[in-house]
């Protein structure tokens, strides 16, 4: 089994379901998006360039979408924290995902690579 598949399977519910949904959702957004295992995490690349990743926040224990060029994507719910370049969108796996917000952020992110 690939490390990326093991990563998703080792997550506990409800984070596992949330992250697996996001995995499929991101990949279906554009035919140029691919999934890779980089830096020990699931990374999504547009034409080979890293654009976002999925991870669990260490302190808050919540899943999030990390935007690699987050400093170029402006949305009030994206958090910079102590990152210089990247921003994250924290998600609550106990609630319905805010798909309108997620799609808006991912659309803005993809525009940087097209």
C-alpha positions in Angstrom: 0.0 0.0 0.0 1.2 3.5 -0.9 2.2 5.8 2.0 -0.4 8.3 0.9 -3.2 5.7 1.2 -1.9 4.6 4.6 -2.0 8.2 5.8 -5.7 8.5 5.0 -6.5 5.1 6.4 -4.7 5.7 9.8 -6.8 8.8 10.5 -9.6 8.5 13.0 -13.2 9.3 12.2 -14.7 11.8 11.6 -11.4 13.3 10.3 -10.9 10.3 8.0 -14.2 10.8 6.2 -13.6 14.5 5.9 -10.1 14.2 4.5 -11.0 11.4 2.1 -13.9 13.5 0.7 -11.5 16.5 0.3 -9.0 14.2 -1.4 -11.5 13.2 -4.1 -13.0 16.7 -4.4 -9.7 18.4 -5.0 -8.7 15.8 -7.7 -11.9 16.3 -9.6 -11.6 20.1 -9.8 -9.2 20.1 -12.7 -7.6 17.4 -14.9 -4.2 19.0 -14.4 -4.3 18.3 -10.6 -2.4 15.3 -9.3 -1.8 13.8 -5.9 1.7 13.2 -4.6 3.3 12.2 -1.3 5.7 15.0 -0.5 7.3 16.0 2.8 5.4 13.2 4.5 1.9 14.6 3.6 -0.7 14.4 0.8 0.2 17.2 -1.7 -1.8 18.3 -4.7 0.0 19.6 -7.7 -1.1 21.6 -10.7 1.1 20.6 -13.7 3.7 19.4 -11.3 3.7 22.5 -9.1 2.7 22.1 -5.5 -0.5 24.1 -4.8 -2.2 22.6 -1.8 -2.1 19.9 0.8 -4.3 18.2 3.4 -3.2 17.9 7.1 -4.4 17.8 10.7 -3.6 20.9 12.9 -1.3 19.7 15.6 -2.8 21.8 18.4 -6.5 22.0 17.4 -6.6 18.4 16.0 -8.7 19.7 13.1 -8.3 18.8 9.4 -7.3 21.7 7.1 -6.5 22.5 3.6 -3.1 24.2 3.2 -2.7 26.6 0.3 1.0 26.7 -0.8 0.8 30.3 -2.2 -1.6 31.4 0.5 -0.1 34.9 0.7 -1.6 35.4 -2.8 -5.0 34.1 -2.0 -7.1 36.5 0.0 -10.0 35.1 2.0 -11.0 36.1 5.5 -11.1 32.5 6.8 -7.6 31.6 5.6 -5.2 31.6 8.6 -1.5 32.6 8.2 -0.5 31.7 11.7 3.4 31.7 11.8 3.7 30.7 8.2 5.5 33.1 5.8 4.0 31.8 2.6 1.2 29.3 3.2 -2.2 29.8 4.7 -4.7 27.2 5.9 -8.4 26.7 6.0 -9.4 24.9 9.2 -12.4 22.6 8.9 -14.7 21.0 11.5 -15.2 17.4 10.6 -18.2 17.2 12.9 -20.1 19.7 10.8 -21.1 19.9 7.1 -18.2 21.2 5.1 -18.5 24.8 3.9 -18.3 23.8 0.2 -19.0 27.3 -1.2 -16.1 28.7 0.8 -13.8 25.7 0.0 -14.6 26.0 -3.8 -14.1 29.7 -3.8 -10.6 29.4 -2.1 -9.6 26.5 -4.4 -10.8 28.4 -7.5 -8.7 31.4 -6.5 -5.7 29.1 -5.8 -6.0 27.4 -9.2 -6.2 30.8 -10.9 -2.6 31.4 -9.8 -1.4 28.3 -11.7 -3.4 28.7 -15.0 
